[in-house]
Amino acid sequence: MRKILVFVLSVLGSLEIYAQQQIPLNEKHYLDSLQNILRHNTADSSKAEASFLLVEYWKMKDTLKSSAYLAAGKKYAQKSPYYSALGHFYEGQYYFSWDHSKAAIAFKNAEEALARFQTKKAYAKRAAAWYNYALMSMDEKGYDYITEITLEKAIPNAEKAGDSKVVAHYYTQLSTILMNNYQFSKATAYSQNAIGLLEKEAPGSTDLLFAYLSAVSIYCYDNKPENAKPLLQKAQRLLAPFPESLNNTLYYYNEALFYTTIKQYARALTSIDTGIILAKKYNQKQLYQQFFFRRYDVYSEQKDYAKARMILLDIVKEGTLISNINDRAVIYSEIAKASERLKDYKEAYTWLSRSRNVSDSINNDQTKLKINELETKYRTAQNQEKIVSLKAQNRQALLTSKNQRLYNWFLGLGCLFLLVTLAFVLLNARNRRKLLEQKEINYKQQLLEMEQKQLLKVTKAMLDGEELERERVARDLHDGLGGMLSGVKIGLSGWTDTNPVVSGDKDLSCIIKQLDISVNELRRIARNMVPETLIKFGLETALKDLCEFHMQESPNINYEAFNIEKDIALNVQLNIYRIVQELLSNAIKHAKAKNILVQCSQNGATFFITFEDDGIGFDLNLMDQKKGMGLDNLKNRIAYLQGKLEILSSVNDGTTINIELNAALDG
């Protein structure tokens, strides 16, 4: 019976341990990659996701850092409904290890917020939110609630996510639950399914490590250590390259369980000592105390009951493992048994009474018989004259306890009814308040969308009008004034040829040369106003032609194009062309650059422009004070294409401009 009770306590704790340690084995690489995302100028959604993952990474190691990353992640997520909803989930992760009530509220809010999104990522997070909510609510709703939520909420959502790794994770959790109900064959089946999926889909993952260690526990408690050994070795090989991984703690816990099962108690104690050091280092409070309980198990097997009882008393004093009512009853009962074996019947009677008061399930006929037996042994050591009186007092105490228990039941039912009524009223009021708040949010969102659409219409009309006017002026210049100037040039040249007297006149030759320059300048202006190359040959060729044309003036221009698609709407191509044209014009006029780099690339619907020059640069703090049509036109065109603009410059250090545009707009 003692082994079964120890087993129950260990499993209840392992559910929380497996849920809270979702950190990749290569922690340094994982941490560096997340911090690298935050250091570079990436999108807010990427920074929000990286910040949230760092909340989970630091939640046990450093709560101050975890809190800071939670605040940063919520700030980055403000413009994204999905990441705003995800903020609730990682708020729950922040509270996970030290405030179960706040964590439960946060996970419940996360599930409700994520329910609006029908994506695979959302389904995976909903599965995690449901499971963690049930775990945080275990003291209030009981162990059966975790089983129900795992089967009816977590696994179905994981399957909708379409990720074998996520499904396997909850198979591992379910195998632990089934193990706790002594259904070892079913637990083994789910555990093997999880291992099979993970060895195929995620061979080096933390989830596979947990699946191995969970299977080790199942086989040990089913008294099949020969099946547990190869899985323990696989887990050891997974962890070998990562000695600093906090998951090593869990490995040593299962190693200690394995050596205890095969009765190699010295090796079990060595594993326990190593695990205690690591659990303290990584602030794993639950595991830290469970190692002491595992040490108690070893001492009990070695019949060193004095050390065993001292460990249990220290566990009770520390308080972590007795926060759960079921665990508390188990530990009190184990102290009573250790005291009985030490022939300290008074202590045994006291702790067994406490165990009875904690859990009604222990308060049965068998327990009463045990209390009377312990009482008899205790009273035998006392004066025989007091035995009759003490037995009478004990019967009266039992009767009073029974009546008090009945009264407490009625009082509890009345309080429960009042609490349910109050909860219903509060829930109804809360739902109505949330509905009104949501309506207000929706109204504000609609107003914002209308303003954005109106601004987009105004910008489009302005840009379309500008292009039409450019086309009209270019046509008038080219067909009208250009034709006239060309006619004048042809007439003068013909007249000179028919009049040999004036053909050698220097002034007349100078006039014809200036007229020729004027015609070329006129054509250049018309060319800039209507890029015919763009219409005939597409954006990539037009941009190359534009760069080669400007390179005739002075600076060396290096143009690079990557993956530019042919089917971009003409209006979008024209705006991209104008943006590059404006950048080149500004650099040539103001930057005094010798070298210019123009890079244009496309990734799906996103078009990127990188523009660099080695010119004189400028002070970004003075940029708002400079008013000009060029910069305003540039910003208007970027806004029209729903883009982002980043300018990096300093005096005498050149200028770098990064632009990100939406090339999928309907022109």
C-alpha positions in Angstrom: 0.0 0.0 0.0 2.9 2.4 0.8 4.4 2.0 -2.7 1.0 2.9 -4.3 0.6 6.0 -2.2 4.1 7.2 -3.1 3.3 6.5 -6.7 0.2 8.7 -6.6 2.1 11.6 -5.1 4.8 11.3 -7.7 2.4 11.3 -10.6 0.4 14.3 -9.4 3.6 16.3 -9.3 4.9 15.1 -12.6 1.8 16.4 -14.5 2.9 19.9 -13.6 6.5 19.3 -14.3 6.0 18.0 -17.8 3.7 20.9 -18.5 6.0 23.7 -17.4 9.4 22.7 -19.0 8.8 23.3 -22.7 12.3 24.6 -23.4 14.4 23.1 -26.3 17.4 21.1 -25.3 19.9 23.4 -26.9 19.0 26.3 -24.6 21.9 28.6 -25.6 21.1 28.5 -29.3 17.4 28.9 -28.6 18.0 32.0 -26.4 20.4 33.6 -28.8 18.0 33.2 -31.8 15.2 34.8 -29.8 17.4 37.7 -28.7 18.7 38.1 -32.2 15.1 38.7 -33.5 14.6 41.4 -30.9 17.9 43.1 -31.7 17.2 43.4 -35.4 14.6 45.6 -37.0 12.0 42.9 -37.7 8.2 43.1 -37.8 6.4 43.8 -34.5 4.6 40.4 -34.8 8.0 38.6 -34.8 9.2 40.6 -31.8 6.0 39.9 -30.0 6.4 36.2 -30.5 10.1 36.2 -29.5 9.3 38.2 -26.3 6.5 35.8 -25.4 8.8 32.8 -25.8 11.3 34.5 -23.5 8.6 34.9 -20.9 8.3 31.1 -20.8 12.1 30.6 -20.9 12.7 32.9 -17.8 9.6 32.1 -15.8 11.4 29.8 -13.4 15.0 31.2 -13.7 14.3 34.9 -13.3 10.8 36.2 -12.8 11.9 39.9 -13.2 13.1 39.1 -16.7 10.0 37.1 -17.4 7.8 40.0 -16.4 9.8 42.5 -18.5 9.5 40.3 -21.6 5.8 39.9 -21.0 5.3 43.7 -20.9 7.4 44.1 -24.1 5.5 41.3 -25.9 2.1 42.9 -25.1 3.4 46.2 -26.4 4.6 44.7 -29.7 1.3 42.8 -30.0 -1.0 45.8 -29.8 -1.7 46.0 -33.5 -2.2 42.3 -33.9 -5.5 40.7 -32.6 -3.9 37.2 -32.6 -0.8 38.2 -30.7 -2.9 40.3 -28.3 -4.9 37.1 -27.6 -1.6 35.2 -27.2 -0.6 37.7 -24.5 -3.1 36.1 -22.1 -1.5 32.7 -22.6 2.0 33.9 -21.8 0.7 35.9 -18.8 -0.5 32.5 -17.5 3.0 31.1 -18.2 4.5 33.9 -16.1 2.3 33.1 -13.1 2.6 29.3 -13.7 5.1 28.4 -11.0 4.0 30.7 -8.2 0.4 31.9 -8.5 -2.0 29.2 -9.7 -5.2 31.3 -9.3 -3.9 34.1 -11.5 -2.4 31.6 -14.0 -5.8 29.8 -14.3 -7.6 33.1 -15.0 -5.0 34.1 -17.7 -5.2 30.6 -19.4 -9.0 30.8 -19.5 -8.9 34.3 -21.0 -6.4 33.0 -23.6 -8.6 30.2 -24.6 -11.6 32.5 -25.0 -9.6 35.1 -27.0 -8.0 32.4 -29.3 -11.3 30.8 -30.1 -11.9 33.6 -32.7 -9.0 32.3 -34.8 -9.4 29.2 -37.0 -5.7 28.7 -37.7 -3.4 25.7 -36.9 -1.3 27.8 -34.5 -4.4 29.0 -32.7 -5.7 25.4 -32.2 -2.3 24.4 -30.8 -2.3 27.2 -28.3 -5.9 26.5 -27.4 -4.9 23.0 -26.5 -2.1 24.2 -24.3 -4.4 26.9 -22.7 -7.1 24.3 -21.9 -4.6 21.8 -20.4 -2.7 24.4 -18.3 -6.0 25.9 -17.1 -7.1 22.4 -15.8 -3.7 21.9 -14.2 -3.9 25.3 -12.4 -7.5 24.4 -11.3 -6.6 21.0 -9.9 -6.9 22.0 -6.2 -10.4 23.5 -6.9 -11.8 21.1 -9.4 -10.0 17.9 -8.7 -7.8 15.4 -10.6 -10.7 14.1 -12.7 -11.1 17.5 -14.3 -7.6 17.3 -15.8 -8.5 13.9 -17.3 -11.7 15.3 -18.8 -10.1 18.4 -20.2 -7.2 16.4 -21.7 -9.6 14.0 -23.5 -12.3 16.5 -24.5 -10.4 19.7 -25.1 -6.6 19.4 -25.3 -6.2 16.4 -27.7 -9.1 17.4 -30.1 -7.6 20.9 -30.5 -4.1 19.4 -30.9 -5.4 17.2 -33.7 -7.0 20.2 -35.4 -3.6 21.9 -35.3 -2.4 19.2 -37.7 1.0 19.0 -35.8 2.1 15.5 -34.9 4.5 16.9 -32.3 1.6 18.7 -30.5 -0.6 15.6 -30.6 2.2 13.4 -29.3 2.8 15.8 -26.4 -0.8 15.3 -25.1 -0.5 11.6 -25.7 2.3 11.7 -23.2 0.2 13.7 -20.7 -2.7 11.2 -21.2 -0.3 8.3 -20.6 0.7 9.8 -17.3 -3.0 10.3 -16.3 -3.8 6.7 -17.2 -0.8 5.5 -15.2 -2.1 7.4 -12.2 -5.3 5.4 -12.5 -3.3 2.1 -12.6 -4.3 1.4 -16.3 -0.7 0.5 -17.2 -1.5 -1.2 -20.5 -3.4 1.8 -21.9 -0.8 4.2 -20.6 1.9 2.1 -22.3 0.0 2.2 -25.6 -0.4 6.0 -25.6 3.2 6.4 -24.5 4.4 4.2 -27.4 2.2 6.2 -29.9 3.8 9.4 -28.6 7.3 8.0 -28.9 6.7 6.7 -32.4 5.4 10.0 -33.7 8.2 12.1 -32.1 11.0 9.8 -33.2 9.8 10.3 -36.7 8.7 14.0 -36.7 10.9 15.6 -33.9 13.8 13.3 -33.1 15.8 15.8 -31.1 13.0 17.6 -29.3 12.1 18.2 -25.7 8.8 16.5 -26.3 10.6 13.2 -27.2 12.7 13.5 -24.1 9.5 13.8 -22.0 7.9 10.9 -23.8 10.9 8.7 -23.0 10.9 9.7 -19.3 7.2 9.3 -19.0 7.5 5.8 -20.3 10.3 5.1 -17.8 7.9 6.1 -15.0 5.1 3.8 -16.4 7.4 0.8 -16.7 8.9 1.3 -13.2 5.5 1.7 -11.5 4.3 -1.4 -13.5 7.4 -3.2 -12.1 8.9 -3.7 -15.6 12.3 -2.1 -15.2 13.8 -4.1 -18.0 11.5 -2.1 -20.4 12.4 1.2 -18.7 16.2 0.8 -19.0 16.6 1.3 -22.8 14.3 4.3 -22.8 16.3 5.9 -19.9 19.4 5.4 -22.0 17.8 7.1 -25.0 16.9 10.0 -22.8 20.5 10.2 -21.5 21.8 10.3 -25.1 19.4 13.1 -26.0 20.6 15.2 -23.1 24.4 14.4 -23.3 25.3 17.3 -25.7 23.4 19.8 -23.4 24.8 19.6 -19.8 23.3 23.0 -18.9 19.7 22.1 -20.0 17.2 22.4 -17.1 15.6 19.2 -18.4 18.6 17.2 -16.8 16.8 17.6 -13.5 13.8 15.5 -14.7 16.2 12.9 -16.1 17.9 12.4 -12.7 14.4 12.1 -11.1 13.5 9.2 -13.3 17.0 7.7 -13.0 16.5 7.7 -9.2 13.1 6.0 -9.7 14.6 3.3 -11.9 17.4 2.5 -9.5 14.9 2.4 -6.6 12.8 0.0 -8.6 15.7 -2.4 -9.1 16.8 -1.9 -5.5 20.2 -0.3 -6.3 19.6 2.2 -3.5 23.2 3.7 -3.4 23.0 4.6 -7.1 19.4 6.0 -6.5 20.7 8.3 -3.7 23.5 9.5 -6.0 21.0 10.4 -8.7 18.8 12.1 -6.1 21.7 14.2 -4.8 22.6 15.3 -8.3 19.0 16.2 -9.1 18.6 18.2 -5.9 21.6 20.4 -6.9 20.2 21.0 -10.3 16.6 21.6 -9.1 17.9 24.3 -6.7 20.0 25.8 -9.4 17.1 26.2 -11.9 14.6 27.2 -9.2 12.4 24.1 -9.9 10.6 24.0 -6.5 8.2 21.2 -7.2 10.9 18.9 -8.5 13.2 20.0 -5.6 10.8 18.7 -3.0 9.9 15.6 -5.0 13.6 14.6 -4.9 13.3 14.7 -1.1 10.2 12.5 -1.3 12.1 10.1 -3.5 14.9 10.0 -0.9 12.3 9.2 1.7 11.2 6.3 -0.5 14.8 5.0 -0.6 15.2 5.3 3.2 12.0 3.5 3.8 13.1 0.6 1.6 16.3 0.5 3.6 14.2 0.5 6.8 16.0 3.7 8.0 12.7 5.0 9.4 14.2 7.8 11.5 15.8 9.5 8.4 12.6 8.8 6.4 10.3 10.5 8.9 12.7 13.5 9.3 12.5 14.1 5.5 8.7 14.0 5.5 8.6 16.5 8.4 10.9 18.8 6.5 8.6 18.5 3.4 5.6 19.5 5.5 7.5 22.4 7.0 8.5 23.7 3.5 4.9 23.4 2.2 5.2 22.9 -1.6 4.1 19.3 -1.8 1.3 19.6 0.7 -0.5 22.4 -1.2 -2.5 19.8 -3.0 -5.1 18.2 -0.6 -4.5 14.6 -2.0 -0.7 14.9 -1.6 -1.2 16.3 1.9 -3.2 13.3 2.9 -0.6 10.9 1.4 2.3 12.6 3.2 0.5 12.8 6.6 -0.3 9.1 6.2 3.3 8.2 5.4 4.5 10.2 8.5 2.1 8.1 10.6 3.5 4.9 9.2 7.1 5.9 9.8 6.2 6.9 13.4 4.5 3.6 14.0 7.6 1.7 12.8 9.7 3.7 15.2 7.2 2.7 17.9 6.3 6.3 18.5 2.5 5.6 18.7 1.6 9.0 19.9 3.0 10.7 16.8 1.5 8.0 14.6 -1.9 8.6 16.1 -1.6 12.4 15.7 -0.5 12.3 12.0 -3.0 9.6 11.1 -5.8 11.8 12.6 -4.6 14.7 10.5 -4.7 12.5 7.5 -8.2 11.5 8.3 -9.3 15.1 8.7 -7.7 16.2 5.4 -9.4 13.6 3.2 -12.8 11.9 3.7 -11.7 9.1 1.5 -9.3 8.0 4.2 -11.9 8.3 6.9 -13.4 4.7 6.5 -13.8 1.7 8.7 -10.3 0.5 8.0 -8.8 3.8 9.1 -11.0 3.9 12.3 -9.8 0.4 13.2 -6.2 1.5 12.7 -6.7 4.6 14.9 -8.2 2.4 17.7 -5.2 0.0 17.3 -2.7 2.8 17.6 -4.6 4.3 20.5 -4.6 0.9 22.3 -0.8 0.6 21.8 -0.3 4.1 23.0 -2.5 3.7 26.1 -0.8 0.4 27.0 2.3 2.4 27.9 0.3 4.6 30.3 -1.3 3.9 33.6 -3.9 1.0 33.3 -6.3 2.9 35.6 -6.8 5.6 32.8 -7.6 3.2 30.0 -11.4 3.0 30.6 -11.8 6.8 30.9 -9.7 7.5 27.8 -11.7 5.0 25.7 -14.9 6.7 26.8 -13.5 10.1 25.8 -12.5 8.7 22.4 -16.0 7.3 21.7 -17.4 10.7 22.7 -14.9 12.4 20.5 -15.8 10.2 17.5 -19.5 10.9 18.1 -18.9 14.6 18.3 -16.7 14.5 15.2 -19.5 12.6 13.3 -22.1 15.2 14.4 -19.8 18.1 13.6 -19.1 16.6 10.2 -22.8 16.3 9.4 -23.4 19.9 10.5 -20.5 21.0 8.3 -22.0 19.1 5.3 -25.3 21.0 5.7 -23.5 24.3 6.2 -21.3 23.6 3.3 -24.2 22.9 1.0 -25.9 26.1 2.0 -22.7 28.1 1.4 -22.2 26.3 -1.9 -25.7 27.3 -3.0 -25.1 30.9 -2.1 -21.8 30.9 -3.9 -23.3 29.4 -7.0 -26.0 32.0 -7.0 -23.5 34.8 -6.5 -21.2 33.4 -9.2 -24.1 33.2 -11.6 -25.0 36.9 -11.0 -21.4 38.0 -11.3 -20.8 35.9 -14.4 -23.9 37.4 -16.0 -22.9 40.9 -15.1 -19.3 40.3 -16.4 -20.6 38.9 -19.7 -22.8 41.9 -20.2 -20.0 44.2 -19.4 -17.6 42.4 -21.8 -20.3 42.5 -24.5 -20.6 46.2 -24.2 -16.9 46.7 -24.2 -16.5 44.5 -27.3 -19.2 46.5 -29.1 -17.4 49.7 -28.3 -14.1 48.2 -29.5 -15.8 47.0 -32.7 -17.2 50.5 -33.3 -13.9 52.2 -32.8 -12.3 49.6 -35.1 -14.9 50.3 -37.8 -14.2 54.1 -37.5 -10.5 53.5 -37.8 -11.0 51.3 -40.9 -13.2 53.9 -42.5 -10.6 56.6 -41.8 -7.9 54.4 -43.3 -10.0 53.7 -46.4 -10.8 57.4 -46.9 -7.1 58.3 -46.5 -6.2 55.6 -49.0 -8.8 57.0 -51.5 -7.4 60.5 -51.1 -3.8 59.3 -51.6 -4.7 57.2 -54.6 -6.6 60.1 -56.2 -3.7 62.4 -55.6 -1.1 60.0 -57.1 -3.4 59.2 -60.0 -3.9 62.9 -60.7 -0.2 63.5 -60.5 0.5 60.7 -63.0 -2.2 61.9 -65.4 -0.8 65.5 -65.3 2.7 64.1 -65.9 1.5 62.2 -68.9 -0.3 65.3 -70.3 2.6 67.6 -69.8 5.0 65.0 -71.3 2.8 64.5 -74.3 2.5 68.3 -74.9 6.3 68.7 -74.5 7.2 65.8 -76.7 4.6 66.2 -79.4 4.2 70.0 -79.3 7.3 71.8 -78.2 9.6 69.0 -79.0 8.3 68.8 -82.6 8.5 72.5 -83.0 12.1 72.6 -81.7 13.1 69.7 -84.0 11.4 71.6 -86.9 13.4 74.7 -86.1 16.6 72.7 -86.0 15.9 71.0 -89.3 15.0 74.3 -90.9 18.2 76.0 -89.7 20.3 73.1 -90.8 18.7 73.1 -94.3 19.0 76.8 -94.6 22.7 76.6 -93.7 23.3 73.9 -96.3 21.7 76.1 -99.1 23.6 79.2 -98.1 27.3 78.5 -98.1 28.0 82.1 -97.1 26.6 81.5 -93.6 27.6 77.9 -93.2 30.8 78.7 -91.5 29.4 81.3 -89.2 30.5 80.4 -85.6 27.6 82.1 -83.8 25.0 80.3 -86.0 26.8 76.9 -85.3 26.7 77.7 -81.6 22.9 78.5 -81.8 22.2 75.2 -83.6 24.3 73.3 -81.0 22.3 74.9 -78.1 19.1 74.1 -79.9 20.2 70.4 -80.2 21.0 70.4 -76.4 17.6 71.9 -75.7 15.8 69.1 -77.7 17.8 66.4 -75.8 16.9 68.1 -72.5 13.3 68.3 -73.5 13.3 64.6 -74.3 14.9 63.8 -70.9 12.2 65.7 -69.1 9.5 63.9 -71.1 11.2 60.5 -70.4 11.3 61.2 -66.6 7.6 62.1 -66.6 6.4 59.0 -68.5 8.7 55.9 -68.3 7.9 54.2 -71.6 10.4 51.4 -70.7 8.2 50.4 -67.7 5.1 50.1 -69.9 6.8 48.1 -72.6 9.3 45.9 -70.8 8.2 45.8 -67.1 9.5 47.0 -63.7 12.9 45.2 -63.5 14.1 46.5 -66.9 12.7 50.0 -66.3 14.6 50.3 -63.0 17.8 49.1 -64.6 17.3 51.6 -67.4 16.7 54.4 -64.9 19.9 53.6 -63.0 22.0 53.5 -66.2 20.5 56.8 -67.3 21.4 58.6 -64.0 24.8 57.0 -64.0 25.6 59.2 -67.0 25.6 62.3 -64.8 28.3 61.4 -62.3 27.9 58.8 -59.5 28.5 55.1 -60.0 25.2 53.3 -59.5 25.1 49.5 -58.8 21.6 48.0 -59.4 20.7 44.5 -58.2 17.3 42.8 -58.7 16.1 39.5 -57.1 12.9 37.6 -57.8 10.9 40.5 -59.2 7.7 39.1 -60.6 6.1 40.1 -63.9 2.5 40.2 -62.8 2.6 43.1 -60.4 -0.2 45.6 -61.1 0.9 48.4 -63.5 -0.2 51.1 -61.0 1.9 49.4 -58.3 4.9 49.1 -60.7 4.6 52.8 -61.5 4.6 53.8 -57.8 7.7 51.6 -57.1 9.4 53.2 -60.1 8.6 56.7 -58.8 10.0 55.8 -55.3 13.3 54.7 -56.8 13.4 57.7 -59.1 12.9 60.0 -56.1 15.6 58.3 -54.1 18.1 58.6 -57.0 17.2 62.2 -57.6 17.7 63.1 -53.9 21.0 61.3 -53.7 22.3 63.0 -56.9 21.2 66.5 -55.9 22.0 66.5 -52.2 24.1 63.6 -51.1 27.2 64.3 -53.2 27.7 60.5 -53.4 30.3 58.7 -55.5 28.7 55.3 -55.2 25.0 54.3 -54.9 23.6 50.8 -54.3 20.0 50.0 -55.3 18.7 46.6 -54.4 15.1 45.5 -55.3 13.7 42.1 -54.3 10.4 40.4 -53.9 9.2 37.7 -51.5 5.6 36.8 -52.3 3.4 39.8 -51.8 6.2 41.9 -50.2 8.5 44.1 -52.2 11.8 45.3 -50.6 13.9 48.3 -51.6 17.4 48.9 -50.1 19.1 52.2 -51.1 22.6 53.1 -49.9 25.0 55.9 -50.7 28.4 57.0 -49.4 27.4 60.7 -49.5 27.5 63.4 -46.8 24.5 62.1 -45.0 22.4 64.3 -42.6 21.1 64.6 -39.1 17.9 62.6 -38.6 16.8 64.9 -35.8 16.6 67.7 -38.4 14.6 65.7 -40.9 11.2 67.0 -39.6 12.3 70.6 -40.0 13.0 70.1 -43.7 9.9 70.5 -45.8 10.0 69.4 -49.4 7.8 68.0 -52.1 10.2 65.1 -52.7 10.1 63.6 -49.2 6.3 64.1 -49.0 5.7 62.4 -52.3 8.0 59.5 -51.2 6.0 59.1 -47.9 2.7 59.3 -49.7 3.6 56.6 -52.2 4.9 54.3 -49.4 1.7 54.9 -47.4 -0.4 54.1 -50.5 1.4 50.8 -50.9 0.9 50.0 -47.2 4.6 50.1 -46.7 7.2 50.9 -44.0 10.1 53.3 -44.3 13.3 53.2 -42.3 16.1 55.9 -42.7 19.6 55.4 -41.2 22.0 58.3 -41.6 24.4 60.5 -39.8 26.5 63.5 -40.9 29.5 62.5 -43.2 28.6 58.8 -42.9 26.3 58.2 -45.9 22.6 57.1 -45.9 20.8 53.8 -45.9 17.1 53.6 -46.6 15.0 50.4 -46.2 11.5 50.3 -47.7 9.0 47.4 -47.4 5.9 47.6 -49.7 2.8 45.5 -50.4 3.0 44.5 -54.1 -0.3 42.5 -54.0 -2.5 45.6 -54.1 -5.1 45.7 -56.9 -3.8 48.5 -59.2 
